[in-house]
Amino acid sequence: MTPSPTTTGPHPANPPARSTAAATPAVAVDRVSRSFAAVTALDDVSLTVARGESVGILGPNGAGKSTLLALLAGTRRPGRGSVRVLGGDPRDPATRRRLGCTPQQTGLPATLRVGEVVDLVAGHFPDPVPRGELLERFGLAELTRRQCGGLSGGQQRRLCVALAFAGRPDVVLLDEPTSGLDVTARRALWEAVRGFTAAGGTLLLSSHHLEEVEALSERVVVLGGGRVLADGPVADVRSRVALRRVRLRLPAGVPEPVGAAGAGTCVRDGERVELLVPDADGLVRDLVCRQVPFCDLEVSPASLEDAFLAITGAERGGRR
Ligand SMILES: Nc1ncnc2c1ncn2[C@@H]1O[C@H](COP(=O)(O)OP(=O)(O)OP(=O)(O)O)[C@@H](O)[C@H]1O
């Protein structure tokens, strides 16, 4: 049986909409920078997340996603700026009791059983979700007596994500929650997480997958090079990152169609031209109408990596 969302949602003592502290944002990151030796992981990042909001943090490798979540989880300190969670310092135990997190890499004690691990984590919280209910919700009930060392990688990941919800948190931070999961397990996990957000919980998750962010979030923040490149409703950001890669050949002397149908990023190598465009059909129509003598046309989806680079390029006001 799947429990009703409210049973594993935020703590009833802190209902986001009715709390007197509801005006305090769930997350307030103000002009935060964080470096590791010569590497700037976050560079003057500001971000406010209201209670009950679900926010996806997208970005390529090294963008600063994990560092941001670690600052929110209180496991790292900012070099500059301030980080507040539910109005408090995330390193303060009182704040941490209202937080649930699953870092990108987690270890489970190999010899403990699944149920024992849940009890261990639940013991740190005043009003945890009952063990059976939590495991049922994440499709792990039949593994309750299995030793963690005997779980598959995907099962371990599901358990690690489930543990973030054990303490009936108000805010949950998930760093690439479904990495290593197959499609079915990924969708089942999304369903379990949606129960939390439907009950008014605040969610921040990092991901490389726009599809995952779309499934779980209403808002997306794109990080790149430690900076916020885009922040808005998923549909708006999707239109900026859902690009098509168009490859074609143009005879020498024929200019590449930058600007047509929004084509921005363009690389030319002799006759070979490669563009990133939001509207590939529009670009092709434009080329045909203008009788541009192109050949060898290929259209394929651009990767998010390409899209991030395009956004970064646009931020710099340049073309690649
Ligand atoms: N403990 C550390 N020591 C040194 N450099 C670090 C450390 N943690 C992060 N960095 C660096 O900071 C930058 C941001 O790293 P971060 O892990 O936050 O990025 P990310 O967006 O989560 O990347 P990924 O998608 O690959 O997980 C990277 O250049 C990384 O190498």
The ligand as an SDF file (V2000), in Angstrom:
LIG
                    3D

 31 33  0  0  0  0  0  0  0  0999 V2000
   37.0840   19.1160   -1.9750 N   0  0  0  0  0  0  0  0  0  0  0  0
   37.4870   19.6780   -3.1030 C   0  0  0  0  0  0  0  0  0  0  0  0
   38.7830   19.9190   -3.3290 N   0  0  0  0  0  0  0  0  0  0  0  0
   39.2100   20.5230   -4.4810 C   0  0  0  0  0  0  0  0  0  0  0  0
   38.3710   20.9090   -5.4650 N   0  0  0  0  0  0  0  0  0  0  0  0
   37.0630   20.6850   -5.2750 C   0  0  0  0  0  0  0  0  0  0  0  0
   36.5460   20.0620   -4.1110 C   0  0  0  0  0  0  0  0  0  0  0  0
   35.2100   19.9890   -4.2180 N   0  0  0  0  0  0  0  0  0  0  0  0
   34.8970   20.5190   -5.4050 C   0  0  0  0  0  0  0  0  0  0  0  0
   36.0100   20.9390   -6.0410 N   0  0  0  0  0  0  0  0  0  0  0  0
   36.0600   21.5830   -7.3570 C   0  0  0  0  0  0  0  0  0  0  0  0
   35.0670   22.5970   -7.3900 O   0  0  0  0  0  0  0  0  0  0  0  0
   34.4280   22.6230   -8.6540 C   0  0  0  0  0  0  0  0  0  0  0  0
   32.9340   22.3950   -8.4750 C   0  0  0  0  0  0  0  0  0  0  0  0
   32.7610   21.0610   -8.0370 O   0  0  0  0  0  0  0  0  0  0  0  0
   31.3150   20.4480   -7.7320 P   0  0  0  0  0  0  0  0  0  0  0  0
   31.5330   19.0520   -7.2590 O   0  0  0  0  0  0  0  0  0  0  0  0
   30.5610   21.3660   -6.8460 O   0  0  0  0  0  0  0  0  0  0  0  0
   30.6450   20.4530   -9.1820 O   0  0  0  0  0  0  0  0  0  0  0  0
   29.3600   19.6610   -9.7030 P   0  0  0  0  0  0  0  0  0  0  0  0
   28.5770   20.6370  -10.5080 O   0  0  0  0  0  0  0  0  0  0  0  0
   28.6650   18.9960   -8.5780 O   0  0  0  0  0  0  0  0  0  0  0  0
   30.0320   18.5920  -10.6690 O   0  0  0  0  0  0  0  0  0  0  0  0
   29.5540   17.0930  -11.0460 P   0  0  0  0  0  0  0  0  0  0  0  0
   28.3530   17.2390  -11.9100 O   0  0  0  0  0  0  0  0  0  0  0  0
   30.7290   16.5560  -11.7880 O   0  0  0  0  0  0  0  0  0  0  0  0
   29.2700   16.3620   -9.7700 O   0  0  0  0  0  0  0  0  0  0  0  0
   35.1110   21.5510   -9.4990 C   0  0  0  0  0  0  0  0  0  0  0  0
   36.1170   22.1650  -10.2760 O   0  0  0  0  0  0  0  0  0  0  0  0
   35.7160   20.6270   -8.4670 C   0  0  0  0  0  0  0  0  0  0  0  0
   36.8710   19.9670   -8.9690 O   0  0  0  0  0  0  0  0  0  0  0  0
  1  2  1  0
  2  3  1  0
  2  7  2  0
  3  4  2  0
  4  5  1  0
  5  6  2  0
  6  7  1  0
  6 10  1  0
  7  8  1  0
  8  9  2  0
  9 10  1  0
 10 11  1  0
 11 12  1  0
 11 30  1  0
 12 13  1  0
 13 14  1  0
 13 28  1  0
 14 15  1  0
 15 16  1  0
 16 17  2  0
 16 18  1  0
 16 19  1  0
 19 20  1  0
 20 21  2  0
 20 22  1  0
 20 23  1  0
 23 24  1  0
 24 25  2  0
 24 26  1  0
 24 27  1  0
 28 29  1  0
 28 30  1  0
 30 31  1  0
M  END
$$$$
